[in-house]
Amino acid sequence: MPGEILAQAGHCAQFFFLIEEGTLLVTMKEGRAVVLNRPGDFAGLSMVSLNRTNTATITVLEKGVVWVVPCLNILDLISHETPAAATIMDGWQQFFAEKAPFCSNPAETGVV
């Protein structure tokens, strides 16, 4: 529901969020933010956490459907050299380039 907070900065990072429909707002440090509103947009990994702690807050802007997957499941999936892992990582890089270019170079942004 609109206004619901799915993840809070400073809390333990437990989940990866994948949008089926609706809109999420990811707010980060230094006034950075990303609106996720397309099926397949996702919030997780380096965009929202560091050392298992949320670095961003994820808020529902528009009612919809969001898939919630435990972070450890995603990390396990991408840690293997498989076509599925490569597809996910390629999609993640493309997503960064389109939606959050300020997250694409952790060395420059501090977003890891």
N, CA, C and O atoms as CSV, one atom per row, in Angstrom:
chain,resi,resn,atom,element,x,y,z
A,1,MET,N,N,0.841,-1.187,0.000
A,1,MET,CA,C,0.000,0.000,0.000
A,1,MET,C,C,0.887,1.252,0.000
A,1,MET,O,O,1.972,1.233,0.580
A,2,PRO,N,N,0.442,2.329,-0.638
A,2,PRO,CA,C,1.223,3.560,-0.654
A,2,PRO,C,C,1.621,4.004,0.756
A,2,PRO,O,O,0.818,3.975,1.688
A,3,GLY,N,N,2.868,4.410,0.880
A,3,GLY,CA,C,3.406,4.848,2.168
A,3,GLY,C,C,4.089,3.751,2.959
A,3,GLY,O,O,4.846,4.040,3.886
A,4,GLU,N,N,3.835,2.497,2.612
A,4,GLU,CA,C,4.460,1.383,3.331
A,4,GLU,C,C,5.960,1.359,3.060
A,4,GLU,O,O,6.401,1.504,1.919
A,5,ILE,N,N,6.735,1.174,4.121
A,5,ILE,CA,C,8.188,1.084,3.993
A,5,ILE,C,C,8.570,-0.388,3.964
A,5,ILE,O,O,8.301,-1.132,4.907
A,6,LEU,N,N,9.205,-0.800,2.861
A,6,LEU,CA,C,9.606,-2.195,2.702
A,6,LEU,C,C,10.982,-2.465,3.297
A,6,LEU,O,O,11.251,-3.569,3.771
A,7,ALA,N,N,11.852,-1.460,3.272
A,7,ALA,CA,C,13.194,-1.584,3.848
A,7,ALA,C,C,13.604,-0.217,4.374
A,7,ALA,O,O,13.347,0.805,3.738
A,8,GLN,N,N,14.233,-0.206,5.521
A,8,GLN,CA,C,14.621,1.047,6.174
A,8,GLN,C,C,16.140,1.141,6.259
A,8,GLN,O,O,16.796,0.195,6.695
A,9,ALA,N,N,16.701,2.272,5.847
A,9,ALA,CA,C,18.145,2.497,5.971
A,9,ALA,C,C,18.566,2.281,7.421
A,9,ALA,O,O,17.902,2.731,8.354
A,10,GLY,N,N,19.683,1.583,7.584
A,10,GLY,CA,C,20.205,1.301,8.918
A,10,GLY,C,C,19.759,-0.032,9.493
A,10,GLY,O,O,20.357,-0.525,10.450
A,11,HIS,N,N,18.722,-0.617,8.924
A,11,HIS,CA,C,18.238,-1.919,9.392
A,11,HIS,C,C,18.956,-3.039,8.633
A,11,HIS,O,O,19.602,-2.794,7.614
A,12,CYS,N,N,18.836,-4.250,9.134
A,12,CYS,CA,C,19.445,-5.422,8.517
A,12,CYS,C,C,18.867,-5.646,7.118
A,12,CYS,O,O,17.650,-5.651,6.937
A,13,ALA,N,N,19.751,-5.830,6.129
A,13,ALA,CA,C,19.321,-6.101,4.752
A,13,ALA,C,C,18.965,-7.578,4.643
A,13,ALA,O,O,19.829,-8.446,4.774
A,14,GLN,N,N,17.694,-7.854,4.404
A,14,GLN,CA,C,17.243,-9.237,4.355
A,14,GLN,C,C,16.673,-9.648,3.013
A,14,GLN,O,O,16.688,-10.831,2.671
A,15,PHE,N,N,16.159,-8.673,2.232
A,15,PHE,CA,C,15.392,-9.028,1.045
A,15,PHE,C,C,15.813,-8.254,-0.196
A,15,PHE,O,O,16.420,-7.185,-0.124
A,16,PHE,N,N,15.470,-8.833,-1.321
A,16,PHE,CA,C,15.636,-8.289,-2.659
A,16,PHE,C,C,14.215,-8.096,-3.175
A,16,PHE,O,O,13.393,-9.002,-3.039
A,17,PHE,N,N,13.903,-6.952,-3.758
A,17,PHE,CA,C,12.542,-6.633,-4.178
A,17,PHE,C,C,12.462,-6.529,-5.696
A,17,PHE,O,O,13.253,-5.821,-6.319
A,18,LEU,N,N,11.510,-7.233,-6.281
A,18,LEU,CA,C,11.312,-7.271,-7.733
A,18,LEU,C,C,9.880,-6.836,-8.030
A,18,LEU,O,O,8.929,-7.441,-7.534
A,19,ILE,N,N,9.727,-5.797,-8.834
A,19,ILE,CA,C,8.398,-5.247,-9.116
A,19,ILE,C,C,7.692,-6.041,-10.211
A,19,ILE,O,O,8.249,-6.301,-11.278
A,20,GLU,N,N,6.463,-6.413,-9.918
A,20,GLU,CA,C,5.578,-6.957,-10.949
A,20,GLU,C,C,4.703,-5.825,-11.472
A,20,GLU,O,O,4.510,-5.674,-12.678
A,21,GLU,N,N,4.177,-5.033,-10.541
A,21,GLU,CA,C,3.413,-3.834,-10.898
A,21,GLU,C,C,3.429,-2.891,-9.709
A,21,GLU,O,O,3.650,-3.315,-8.575
A,22,GLY,N,N,3.192,-1.603,-9.970
A,22,GLY,CA,C,3.225,-0.604,-8.914
A,22,GLY,C,C,4.475,0.257,-9.020
A,22,GLY,O,O,5.190,0.211,-10.021
A,23,THR,N,N,4.734,1.051,-7.969
A,23,THR,CA,C,5.862,1.970,-7.976
A,23,THR,C,C,6.517,2.005,-6.603
A,23,THR,O,O,5.840,2.110,-5.580
A,24,LEU,N,N,7.839,1.916,-6.596
A,24,LEU,CA,C,8.629,2.024,-5.372
A,24,LEU,C,C,9.575,3.208,-5.495
A,24,LEU,O,O,10.024,3.547,-6.590
A,25,LEU,N,N,9.873,3.831,-4.366
A,25,LEU,CA,C,10.871,4.895,-4.298
A,25,LEU,C,C,12.021,4.391,-3.442
A,25,LEU,O,O,11.820,3.974,-2.302
A,26,VAL,N,N,13.231,4.432,-3.999
A,26,VAL,CA,C,14.438,4.053,-3.272
A,26,VAL,C,C,15.186,5.347,-2.973
A,26,VAL,O,O,15.678,6.005,-3.890
A,27,THR,N,N,15.275,5.717,-1.697
A,27,THR,CA,C,15.981,6.937,-1.310
A,27,THR,C,C,17.297,6.567,-0.652
A,27,THR,O,O,17.366,5.701,0.220
A,28,MET,N,N,18.342,7.256,-1.103
A,28,MET,CA,C,19.702,6.972,-0.661
A,28,MET,C,C,20.309,8.214,-0.035
A,28,MET,O,O,19.667,9.258,0.070
A,29,LYS,N,N,21.560,8.077,0.377
A,29,LYS,CA,C,22.300,9.199,0.944
A,29,LYS,C,C,22.463,10.306,-0.088
A,29,LYS,O,O,22.304,10.087,-1.289
A,30,GLU,N,N,22.781,11.484,0.399
A,30,GLU,CA,C,23.088,12.642,-0.442
A,30,GLU,C,C,21.948,13.018,-1.376
A,30,GLU,O,O,22.193,13.556,-2.455
A,31,GLY,N,N,20.707,12.744,-0.984
A,31,GLY,CA,C,19.558,13.138,-1.783
A,31,GLY,C,C,19.348,12.337,-3.053
A,31,GLY,O,O,18.536,12.717,-3.897
A,32,ARG,N,N,20.060,11.247,-3.199
A,32,ARG,CA,C,19.893,10.404,-4.389
A,32,ARG,C,C,18.648,9.545,-4.232
A,32,ARG,O,O,18.327,9.082,-3.138
A,33,ALA,N,N,17.947,9.340,-5.356
A,33,ALA,CA,C,16.732,8.529,-5.315
A,33,ALA,C,C,16.495,7.901,-6.685
A,33,ALA,O,O,16.934,8.412,-7.715
A,34,VAL,N,N,15.790,6.780,-6.660
A,34,VAL,CA,C,15.414,6.085,-7.885
A,34,VAL,C,C,13.951,5.677,-7.754
A,34,VAL,O,O,13.533,5.148,-6.725
A,35,VAL,N,N,13.182,5.930,-8.807
A,35,VAL,CA,C,11.799,5.470,-8.859
A,35,VAL,C,C,11.777,4.195,-9.691
A,35,VAL,O,O,12.255,4.171,-10.825
A,36,LEU,N,N,11.222,3.147,-9.119
A,36,LEU,CA,C,11.106,1.855,-9.795
A,36,LEU,C,C,9.638,1.662,-10.149
A,36,LEU,O,O,8.783,1.622,-9.264
A,37,ASN,N,N,9.342,1.543,-11.450
A,37,ASN,CA,C,7.937,1.491,-11.843
A,37,ASN,C,C,7.655,0.609,-13.052
A,37,ASN,O,O,6.549,0.628,-13.591
A,38,ARG,N,N,8.647,-0.162,-13.479
A,38,ARG,CA,C,8.441,-1.059,-14.617
A,38,ARG,C,C,8.481,-2.502,-14.135
A,38,ARG,O,O,9.246,-2.824,-13.226
A,39,PRO,N,N,7.675,-3.376,-14.724
A,39,PRO,CA,C,7.796,-4.791,-14.377
A,39,PRO,C,C,9.241,-5.239,-14.602
A,39,PRO,O,O,9.817,-5.006,-15.665
A,40,GLY,N,N,9.809,-5.876,-13.603
A,40,GLY,CA,C,11.190,-6.335,-13.687
A,40,GLY,C,C,12.182,-5.408,-13.016
A,40,GLY,O,O,13.315,-5.819,-12.766
A,41,ASP,N,N,11.795,-4.147,-12.705
A,41,ASP,CA,C,12.690,-3.279,-11.943
A,41,ASP,C,C,12.931,-3.933,-10.585
A,41,ASP,O,O,12.039,-4.569,-10.025
A,42,PHE,N,N,14.144,-3.771,-10.064
A,42,PHE,CA,C,14.439,-4.420,-8.791
A,42,PHE,C,C,15.319,-3.567,-7.906
A,42,PHE,O,O,16.128,-2.769,-8.379
A,43,ALA,N,N,15.143,-3.756,-6.610
A,43,ALA,CA,C,15.944,-3.064,-5.607
A,43,ALA,C,C,16.641,-4.122,-4.776
A,43,ALA,O,O,16.003,-4.999,-4.193
A,44,GLY,N,N,17.937,-4.027,-4.732
A,44,GLY,CA,C,18.707,-4.979,-3.960
A,44,GLY,C,C,20.171,-4.826,-4.249
A,44,GLY,O,O,20.589,-3.893,-4.934
A,45,LEU,N,N,20.947,-5.740,-3.728
A,45,LEU,CA,C,22.381,-5.776,-3.931
A,45,LEU,C,C,23.009,-4.433,-3.593
A,45,LEU,O,O,22.642,-3.804,-2.600
A,46,SER,N,N,23.956,-3.991,-4.416
A,46,SER,CA,C,24.753,-2.815,-4.077
A,46,SER,C,C,23.979,-1.508,-4.055
A,46,SER,O,O,24.452,-0.527,-3.482
A,47,MET,N,N,22.806,-1.470,-4.663
A,47,MET,CA,C,22.040,-0.229,-4.649
A,47,MET,C,C,21.539,0.109,-3.248
A,47,MET,O,O,21.449,1.284,-2.892
A,48,VAL,N,N,21.221,-0.885,-2.467
A,48,VAL,CA,C,20.525,-0.615,-1.208
A,48,VAL,C,C,21.194,-1.165,0.037
A,48,VAL,O,O,20.668,-0.983,1.135
A,49,SER,N,N,22.341,-1.836,-0.089
A,49,SER,CA,C,22.927,-2.403,1.126
A,49,SER,C,C,24.452,-2.445,1.068
A,49,SER,O,O,25.061,-2.414,-0.001
A,50,LEU,N,N,25.031,-2.515,2.239
A,50,LEU,CA,C,26.463,-2.633,2.409
A,50,LEU,C,C,26.687,-3.464,3.670
A,50,LEU,O,O,26.168,-3.135,4.736
A,51,ASN,N,N,27.444,-4.514,3.547
A,51,ASN,CA,C,27.735,-5.389,4.700
A,51,ASN,C,C,26.476,-5.819,5.442
A,51,ASN,O,O,26.418,-5.789,6.671
A,52,ARG,N,N,25.459,-6.225,4.660
A,52,ARG,CA,C,24.188,-6.735,5.210
A,52,ARG,C,C,23.367,-5.699,5.971
A,52,ARG,O,O,22.504,-6.051,6.775
A,53,THR,N,N,23.639,-4.421,5.714
A,53,THR,CA,C,22.858,-3.343,6.317
A,53,THR,C,C,22.263,-2.500,5.197
A,53,THR,O,O,22.948,-2.169,4.229
A,54,ASN,N,N,20.985,-2.154,5.334
A,54,ASN,CA,C,20.349,-1.302,4.332
A,54,ASN,C,C,20.985,0.080,4.339
A,54,ASN,O,O,21.156,0.689,5.395
A,55,THR,N,N,21.334,0.568,3.159
A,55,THR,CA,C,21.857,1.923,3.010
A,55,THR,C,C,20.808,2.834,2.383
A,55,THR,O,O,21.036,4.034,2.232
A,56,ALA,N,N,19.669,2.271,2.020
A,56,ALA,CA,C,18.581,3.036,1.400
A,56,ALA,C,C,17.258,2.634,2.040
A,56,ALA,O,O,17.136,1.572,2.652
A,57,THR,N,N,16.283,3.505,1.883
A,57,THR,CA,C,14.926,3.216,2.331
A,57,THR,C,C,14.070,2.985,1.089
A,57,THR,O,O,14.141,3.748,0.126
A,58,ILE,N,N,13.267,1.937,1.118
A,58,ILE,CA,C,12.390,1.604,-0.010
A,58,ILE,C,C,10.943,1.801,0.444
A,58,ILE,O,O,10.472,1.150,1.376
A,59,THR,N,N,10.252,2.717,-0.242
A,59,THR,CA,C,8.883,3.078,0.119
A,59,THR,C,C,7.952,2.813,-1.059
A,59,THR,O,O,8.305,3.080,-2.208
A,60,VAL,N,N,6.770,2.291,-0.773
A,60,VAL,CA,C,5.755,2.058,-1.802
A,60,VAL,C,C,5.114,3.399,-2.149
A,60,VAL,O,O,4.597,4.092,-1.273
A,61,LEU,N,N,5.151,3.762,-3.436
A,61,LEU,CA,C,4.485,4.977,-3.901
A,61,LEU,C,C,3.119,4.677,-4.493
A,61,LEU,O,O,2.175,5.450,-4.326
A,62,GLU,N,N,3.018,3.547,-5.187
A,62,GLU,CA,C,1.769,3.169,-5.850
A,62,GLU,C,C,1.500,1.697,-5.603
A,62,GLU,O,O,2.375,0.852,-5.793
A,63,LYS,N,N,0.280,1.396,-5.180
A,63,LYS,CA,C,-0.114,0.022,-4.899
A,63,LYS,C,C,0.228,-0.890,-6.069
A,63,LYS,O,O,0.063,-0.518,-7.231
A,64,GLY,N,N,0.705,-2.085,-5.749
A,64,GLY,CA,C,1.058,-3.030,-6.786
A,64,GLY,C,C,1.418,-4.379,-6.207
A,64,GLY,O,O,0.947,-4.763,-5.136
A,65,VAL,N,N,2.267,-5.094,-6.935
A,65,VAL,CA,C,2.735,-6.409,-6.516
A,65,VAL,C,C,4.259,-6.394,-6.566
A,65,VAL,O,O,4.853,-6.056,-7.590
A,66,VAL,N,N,4.879,-6.761,-5.458
A,66,VAL,CA,C,6.337,-6.810,-5.358
A,66,VAL,C,C,6.735,-8.189,-4.860
A,66,VAL,O,O,6.240,-8.664,-3.837
A,67,TRP,N,N,7.640,-8.824,-5.601
A,67,TRP,CA,C,8.171,-10.115,-5.174
A,67,TRP,C,C,9.309,-9.854,-4.198
A,67,TRP,O,O,10.159,-8.996,-4.440
A,68,VAL,N,N,9.324,-10.586,-3.110
A,68,VAL,CA,C,10.342,-10.424,-2.072
A,68,VAL,C,C,11.139,-11.722,-1.986
A,68,VAL,O,O,10.585,-12.788,-1.715
A,69,VAL,N,N,12.454,-11.618,-2.223
A,69,VAL,CA,C,13.332,-12.786,-2.230
A,69,VAL,C,C,14.437,-12.568,-1.209
A,69,VAL,O,O,15.040,-11.495,-1.187
A,70,PRO,N,N,14.722,-13.553,-0.361
A,70,PRO,CA,C,15.814,-13.395,0.593
A,70,PRO,C,C,17.142,-13.079,-0.112
A,70,PRO,O,O,17.486,-13.709,-1.113
A,71,CYS,N,N,17.875,-12.106,0.417
A,71,CYS,CA,C,19.160,-11.701,-0.171
A,71,CYS,C,C,20.106,-12.881,-0.333
A,71,CYS,O,O,20.792,-12.990,-1.350
A,72,LEU,N,N,20.150,-13.759,0.651
A,72,LEU,CA,C,21.075,-14.884,0.580
A,72,LEU,C,C,20.772,-15.789,-0.609
A,72,LEU,O,O,21.688,-16.374,-1.188
A,73,ASN,N,N,19.506,-15.911,-0.979
A,73,ASN,CA,C,19.154,-16.724,-2.149
A,73,ASN,C,C,19.697,-16.099,-3.429
A,73,ASN,O,O,20.214,-16.803,-4.295
A,74,ILE,N,N,19.579,-14.776,-3.549
A,74,ILE,CA,C,20.093,-14.083,-4.734
A,74,ILE,C,C,21.612,-14.180,-4.765
A,74,ILE,O,O,22.190,-14.471,-5.812
A,75,LEU,N,N,22.267,-13.938,-3.630
A,75,LEU,CA,C,23.727,-14.007,-3.586
A,75,LEU,C,C,24.229,-15.399,-3.949
A,75,LEU,O,O,25.235,-15.541,-4.643
A,76,ASP,N,N,23.527,-16.422,-3.478
A,76,ASP,CA,C,23.915,-17.785,-3.821
A,76,ASP,C,C,23.750,-18.026,-5.325
A,76,ASP,O,O,24.618,-18.627,-5.958
A,77,LEU,N,N,22.649,-17.563,-5.887
A,77,LEU,CA,C,22.376,-17.762,-7.308
A,77,LEU,C,C,23.437,-17.097,-8.189
A,77,LEU,O,O,23.891,-17.697,-9.163
A,78,ILE,N,N,23.838,-15.863,-7.855
A,78,ILE,CA,C,24.787,-15.154,-8.715
A,78,ILE,C,C,26.242,-15.524,-8.440
A,78,ILE,O,O,27.133,-15.108,-9.180
A,79,SER,N,N,26.492,-16.294,-7.394
A,79,SER,CA,C,27.876,-16.655,-7.067
A,79,SER,C,C,28.403,-17.802,-7.933
A,79,SER,O,O,29.602,-18.082,-7.923
A,80,HIS,N,N,27.534,-18.452,-8.667
A,80,HIS,CA,C,27.932,-19.560,-9.525
A,80,HIS,C,C,28.074,-19.078,-10.967
A,80,HIS,O,O,27.321,-18.216,-11.420
A,81,GLU,N,N,29.032,-19.635,-11.670
A,81,GLU,CA,C,29.218,-19.271,-13.082
A,81,GLU,C,C,28.249,-20.080,-13.931
A,81,GLU,O,O,28.583,-21.141,-14.458
A,82,THR,N,N,27.045,-19.545,-14.044
A,82,THR,CA,C,25.996,-20.195,-14.827
A,82,THR,C,C,25.398,-19.160,-15.782
A,82,THR,O,O,25.572,-17.958,-15.581
A,83,PRO,N,N,24.704,-19.617,-16.809
A,83,PRO,CA,C,24.027,-18.665,-17.690
A,83,PRO,C,C,23.005,-17.792,-16.933
A,83,PRO,O,O,22.858,-16.606,-17.230
A,84,ALA,N,N,22.311,-18.384,-15.965
A,84,ALA,CA,C,21.329,-17.607,-15.197
A,84,ALA,C,C,22.017,-16.493,-14.412
A,84,ALA,O,O,21.537,-15.360,-14.386
A,85,ALA,N,N,23.136,-16.812,-13.775
A,85,ALA,CA,C,23.876,-15.799,-13.016
A,85,ALA,C,C,24.372,-14.695,-13.940
A,85,ALA,O,O,24.291,-13.517,-13.592
A,86,ALA,N,N,24.882,-15.059,-15.109
A,86,ALA,CA,C,25.369,-14.065,-16.068
A,86,ALA,C,C,24.227,-13.171,-16.556
A,86,ALA,O,O,24.410,-11.964,-16.716
A,87,THR,N,N,23.067,-13.749,-16.791
A,87,THR,CA,C,21.906,-12.975,-17.230
A,87,THR,C,C,21.490,-11.978,-16.158
A,87,THR,O,O,21.202,-10.821,-16.462
A,88,ILE,N,N,21.458,-12.422,-14.910
A,88,ILE,CA,C,21.086,-11.533,-13.803
A,88,ILE,C,C,22.087,-10.391,-13.685
A,88,ILE,O,O,21.686,-9.235,-13.550
A,89,MET,N,N,23.376,-10.693,-13.733
A,89,MET,CA,C,24.390,-9.651,-13.576
A,89,MET,C,C,24.399,-8.694,-14.765
A,89,MET,O,O,24.608,-7.495,-14.583
A,90,ASP,N,N,24.179,-9.195,-15.965
A,90,ASP,CA,C,24.078,-8.315,-17.134
A,90,ASP,C,C,22.865,-7.389,-17.001
A,90,ASP,O,O,22.946,-6.196,-17.291
A,91,GLY,N,N,21.750,-7.956,-16.562
A,91,GLY,CA,C,20.546,-7.158,-16.347
A,91,GLY,C,C,20.753,-6.108,-15.273
A,91,GLY,O,O,20.266,-4.984,-15.388
A,92,TRP,N,N,21.479,-6.481,-14.224
A,92,TRP,CA,C,21.762,-5.551,-13.128
A,92,TRP,C,C,22.581,-4.368,-13.635
A,92,TRP,O,O,22.286,-3.222,-13.295
A,93,GLN,N,N,23.604,-4.632,-14.441
A,93,GLN,CA,C,24.435,-3.553,-14.984
A,93,GLN,C,C,23.633,-2.655,-15.926
A,93,GLN,O,O,23.788,-1.434,-15.900
A,94,GLN,N,N,22.788,-3.246,-16.746
A,94,GLN,CA,C,21.942,-2.463,-17.650
A,94,GLN,C,C,20.969,-1.608,-16.850
A,94,GLN,O,O,20.735,-0.445,-17.178
A,95,PHE,N,N,20.404,-2.193,-15.798
A,95,PHE,CA,C,19.483,-1.471,-14.926
A,95,PHE,C,C,20.170,-0.255,-14.320
A,95,PHE,O,O,19.621,0.847,-14.342
A,96,PHE,N,N,21.385,-0.456,-13.772
A,96,PHE,CA,C,22.144,0.664,-13.211
A,96,PHE,C,C,22.348,1.758,-14.243
A,96,PHE,O,O,22.138,2.936,-13.954
A,97,ALA,N,N,22.754,1.376,-15.438
A,97,ALA,CA,C,23.031,2.357,-16.487
A,97,ALA,C,C,21.794,3.187,-16.822
A,97,ALA,O,O,21.898,4.387,-17.076
A,98,GLU,N,N,20.620,2.545,-16.824
A,98,GLU,CA,C,19.382,3.234,-17.181
A,98,GLU,C,C,18.756,4.006,-16.030
A,98,GLU,O,O,18.361,5.160,-16.200
A,99,LYS,N,N,18.662,3.387,-14.871
A,99,LYS,CA,C,17.899,3.954,-13.757
A,99,LYS,C,C,18.740,4.663,-12.701
A,99,LYS,O,O,18.263,5.601,-12.063
A,100,ALA,N,N,19.976,4.230,-12.510
A,100,ALA,CA,C,20.778,4.773,-11.406
A,100,ALA,C,C,22.259,4.806,-11.766
A,100,ALA,O,O,23.067,4.117,-11.142
A,101,PRO,N,N,22.619,5.604,-12.771
A,101,PRO,CA,C,24.021,5.614,-13.192
A,101,PRO,C,C,24.984,6.010,-12.081
A,101,PRO,O,O,26.164,5.665,-12.134
A,102,PHE,N,N,24.497,6.727,-11.084
A,102,PHE,CA,C,25.350,7.113,-9.962
A,102,PHE,C,C,25.693,5.939,-9.066
A,102,PHE,O,O,26.517,6.088,-8.163
A,103,CYS,N,N,25.096,4.784,-9.280
A,103,CYS,CA,C,25.415,3.571,-8.518
A,103,CYS,C,C,26.338,2.630,-9.270
A,103,CYS,O,O,26.780,1.631,-8.703
A,104,SER,N,N,26.640,2.911,-10.509
A,104,SER,CA,C,27.351,1.938,-11.341
A,104,SER,C,C,28.840,1.837,-11.044
A,104,SER,O,O,29.463,0.839,-11.405
A,105,ASN,N,N,29.427,2.831,-10.400
A,105,ASN,CA,C,30.846,2.760,-10.062
A,105,ASN,C,C,31.008,2.945,-8.559
A,105,ASN,O,O,31.156,4.072,-8.088
A,106,PRO,N,N,30.982,1.840,-7.794
A,106,PRO,CA,C,31.055,1.926,-6.337
A,106,PRO,C,C,32.282,2.680,-5.833
A,106,PRO,O,O,32.209,3.324,-4.786
A,107,ALA,N,N,33.395,2.620,-6.538
A,107,ALA,CA,C,34.597,3.305,-6.090
A,107,ALA,C,C,34.390,4.825,-6.056
A,107,ALA,O,O,34.928,5.512,-5.187
A,108,GLU,N,N,33.607,5.341,-7.007
A,108,GLU,CA,C,33.347,6.772,-7.059
A,108,GLU,C,C,32.203,7.195,-6.158
A,108,GLU,O,O,32.242,8.282,-5.581
A,109,THR,N,N,31.190,6.360,-6.028
A,109,THR,CA,C,29.975,6.774,-5.329
A,109,THR,C,C,29.934,6.365,-3.867
A,109,THR,O,O,29.227,6.983,-3.071
A,110,GLY,N,N,30.676,5.338,-3.508
A,110,GLY,CA,C,30.562,4.811,-2.156
A,110,GLY,C,C,29.362,3.917,-1.976
A,110,GLY,O,O,29.154,3.379,-0.888
A,111,VAL,N,N,28.557,3.741,-3.021
A,111,VAL,CA,C,27.388,2.867,-2.966
A,111,VAL,C,C,27.880,1.475,-3.360
A,111,VAL,O,O,28.198,1.234,-4.525
A,112,VAL,N,N,27.944,0.564,-2.396
A,112,VAL,CA,C,28.471,-0.778,-2.649
A,112,VAL,C,C,27.435,-1.814,-2.244
A,112,VAL,O,O,27.678,-3.014,-2.374
